[in-house]
Amino acid sequence: MGDPAGIGPEIVVKAFHERPELLRRVVVAGDVATLRRAARVVQADSGLAADGLMLAQLAEVSDFGQVPPGCLAVVQACELPQPVPLGHVSAAAGRAAADCIRYGAQAALDGRARALVTAPIHKEALAAAGVTHPGHTEMLQALAAEHHGLDVKELPVRMMLSCPGLRTVLVSIHVSLRQALQAVTLDQVLQTLRITHRHFGSVGWPHPRIAVAGLNPHAGEGGLFGLEEIEVIEPAVRQAREEGIDASGPHAPDTVFMRARQGAFDVVLAMYHDQGLIPVKLLGLEHGVNTTLGLPFVRTSPDHGTAFDLAGTGRASAASLLAAIDAALLATQN
């Protein structure tokens, strides 16, 4: 359900109001009282009847078959004595969000769920709760590695953001820009290419055309504006191609996203967080989807935050969450 102080619970409820056919395919890991509050907010804003969406509390995901028709199945996945205040960072909210993530991830890892879709969390709330991971991606990576008895470094993951017309995968995620530049190494770029190629193959797309963005303006202009393209990115692309990966580049980062949107490439590999996320969010934040590549299960999420300023108003759109659910369902069909 995401951070209970944000819009996550509301967009969860709204998603099933808008797409009731999903009720037979999805279980919510969350807090029943928080979701009931969200249902009242959404119903009031939408003019729906008070009984427009009933909640059915489950002890476990495995009880899904017992859910009455037309009810939203909810597993009580966290402990909250009472719903937290809306629109405020709190340790209680961060702890609840983290507990729900752990429950959902474990259900996916155990095979009790086919995929995990996560509503937005707040990084400050996670930190206030003592969670050391900066976000979903790192937390899910650690949980999956622990489940399989691996060191985190043995289970590399990457973030892919997509919207209609554009997909981009990131070499580095939630680090400072200085650290992100240091992360542009041959091994990191090549590993990202391999993870991207493997992911698309797993969802029935065996030969994606991967465009690799340069790091420097104009992809370094032959070394005039930096040597990373010559010394790091080109060798990684060359080795990937020798492995049968359809990679090309480095391409000028100021035009490669436009070219991908025009159909020249299927996915763009970006060198750092903002290089890849700015074009995706500019093109379609309301329909953006975040997919974690490299996990042993399908994980998607909406491409937006907790929107504390909208929490409690019922005005938040469920479009991105619905896109994330649809992406998860599509990926698990293969």
N, C-alpha and C positions, 0 to 999 in steps of 0.2 A: 504493500500500500504506500510505500515511501515514507517521508517524514510526516508524522501526523499533524504537525503544525502548518503544513503547506497545502498545496492544492492536490496532492496525490490522492487522498481518499475521495475527494470530490470528483476528480476525473475518472477514477475507477468506477464510481457509482454511475456517473454520466455515460461512460462507455457502454454499460449494460442497459441503460435506458434507451440509448440510441441503437444498439445492436443486440436485442434480446436473444437472438439465436446463439450468441456466444455463451449464454448461461450454462449450456450443456457441455462446454468444453474447458471452462476455466474455473479454478479455485483461487480465492484471494487469501494470501497469508497476511494477516493484519490484526487489528483490534476491533472487536465487534461494536463496542460502544462508540468508538471513533467513526466507524463506517456508518453507523446509524445516524450520528450527528451529520455526517456528510450527506446522507440520503435526505434528511430533512432540509438541508440547505439547498440541494439540487431541486428537490420537489417544490420548494417555495419559489425558487427563481424560475422554474419551468412551468409553474402552474399545474403541476401534476397532482393527482390524488395522493393523499397521505400514505395509502397502501400501494402506491405505484410500483414499488420494488421491495420485496420481502427478503430478509436475510435469514439464511439457515446456517447455524453454527455447527461445525464439524469438529470432532476430536482429532481426526487425522485426514489427510488427503484420500486415503484408502476408503473412507466412508462416502465418497462422492456419489456412489450409486444410490444412496439413501435420500438425496436432496429432492424435495418436492418440485414438480414442474413450475417454472417461473420464478424460482428463488435463486438469489445469489449466494453461492457457497462460500463460507468464510471459516478458515481455521484460525483459532486464537493463538497467534504465533509469538506474542509478546505479553509482558505484564505492564499494565497501566492502571493504577488505582482509579484514575478518572481521565477523561480526554484532556490533552494539554491545551493551553491557550493558543489560539490561532495566530499566526504571523510573527512568532517570536522564537528565537534560538533557545533551546534548552537541552540539558543533558538527558532529561527523561525522553524527549522526542528522539534524540539521537540514538539512545539505547534501544528504544522500541523499533526504530527503523533498522538498526543493525540486527536485532533479533529476528525480524521478519526476513531479512536477506539471508541470514544463516538457515532459517527454516526452509525457505524456497530453494536455496542452493543444495541443501542436503536431500530434499525431495527429488531434485533433478539428478544428483549424483547417485542416489539409491535406485533410480529407475521408477520411482513412484510418480514422477511428472516427466513429461516429454520435453518441456522447455521452461525457461524462467523469464518472465517479463517484469521488469522493476520500474516502479514509479519513482519520481524524483526524490533525492535525499539532499540534506544540507550538510556540507563538509564541516562547518563550524559546530553544528550540533553533534556530529559524529566525534569530533575531537573533544568536545565537552564531556562526552560520555566515556572518554578514555579509549576510543577506537583509534589505533595508530595508522590505519590505512586512509589515504586521502580521498578515496572514492570507491564506487562500486567495482570498477575494473580490478583494482589491486586487491580488494577484499575477496572477490570471487576467485581470483587467481590463487590466493593463499589458501582458501577453503578447499579448492579442488586439489591443490598440491598436497595438502595435509591428508585428504581423503585417500589419495593414491600413494602415500608414503614417499613423496618426492620433495626435494628442495624447490623452493619457489623458482629458482633460476632454471630448473629442469622443465618447467611448464610455462614457456614464454607465451604471452598473449598480446594482442593488439586491439586497438579501438578502430572500428569502421563507422563512419557517419554517412548516412545516405538520405537523399530526398529525391523527389521525382526529377530524373535527368542527371543525377550526379552521385557518385560514391567515392569516398576518400578514406584511405587507411593511413594511420599515423605511425611513424617510426618511434616517437616518444610521446608520453601522455602528460601527466600532471607533475611537471618539474619546472624549475625556473628556466627562462629563456637561455641563460648562460649554460645551464646543465643540458638543455636540449641540444644546443650546438655541439657540446662535447659528446653527445650520444650519437652523432652522425658518424658512425664508423662503418667500415666495410662489413663487419660481422652483423651489426645491427640492421643495416639496410638489406643485406642478403637474407637474414632471418625473417624480416618483415615480408619480403617478396615470397619466401617459401610458405609462410603462414597464410598469406593472402591467396596464393595459388591453391593451397590445400583446402582452404575454406570453400572456395568457389566450387572445387571439385566435389566436395562433400554435399553440396546442395544442388548437384546436377548440372554444373557449368564447368566442364573440365578444362577449357582453354580460354580463360579471361584475358583480355588485352589490358595489361597493366602499364600505365604511363608513370614514370618516376620523375617527380619534380626535382629541379635543382634546389640547392640551398641558397645560393647567392643571386643577386639581380642578373637577369638574362642568362641564368645557368652558368655564371662565372665568366662568360664572354671569352672563352679560350684561356682562362687563367688571369685575365686582367682584373677581375673582381674577387678573386679567391681561388684556391686550388682544390677545394673539396670535391668538386665535380670530376676533376681529372684524377685525383689520387684515391678517392673513396667511392663515389657514386657510379662512375663509369665501370670500374672493375667489378662492382657488385652486380650491375646489370649484365655485364658480359658473362659472369659466372652463372647467373640465373638462367640466361639463355642457353648456356651449355647444358644445363640440367633440364631443358625442355620447357622452361617457363616463358611465356610470351610477354617479355618485358622490354620496354624501350625507354630511352632517355640517357642522361637527364634532360628534361625539357624546361624551357623558361617558365618559372612558376607563375608569372603574371599572365600567361596565356593558356597554360595546360588545362586549367579547369574549364575554361570556355570551350576548348577543343573537345574535351570529354563530353561536355553537355551537348555538343553538336554531333556526337556519335563516333568520334575518332577512337575513343578508348572506352573500356568498360569500367575501369576503376583507376583512380589516381593515388599513387603512394606519395604522401606529403612528409616532409622532413621533420616537422614539429607541430604541436597542437594547434596554434592559431593559424598557421599557414593552411591547414586543411579544413578547420572548422568555420572560419569566416565565410568562405564561399558557400558552404553547405547551408549555413544558417541564414545567409543573405537570400538564398534561393527558396528556402522552404522550411523555416523553423516549425511552422504549424503541422507539417507532415514529415518532419525529420525523424530518423530512427538511428539509435546507437546500437551497434551489434558488437559483441566481444568475440574476436576471433582467437582460436587456440584453446578454448575451454573444452572439456569433454562432454559438454551439453550446450544446447542452443540458449543464448541469452540476448535479449533485446531490451531496449528502453526508449521512452520518448526523448527527443533531443531538446529538452528545455529543463529549467530548474524548478524550484519549489514555489516561486512566485508568491512570496509571503504577502505582497500587497493585494493579491486577489483572493487569498484564502478566506473562506467564509462568505464570499459573495455569490458563489454559484456560477460566475461568469467564465471561469476557465474552460478552455476548449479541450475536449477529449480526442481531437483529431490525431495528434501525434501518438498518444497511447494506443489508439485503435490501429494506427499504422504499424506500431511495434508489435501488437498482438497478431496482426495479419502476417507480418514478416516472420514471426516465430512459427505460426501455423504452416506457412509455406515451406519454411526450412525443414520442418519435421515430417513433411510428406515424402522426402527423399530417403 
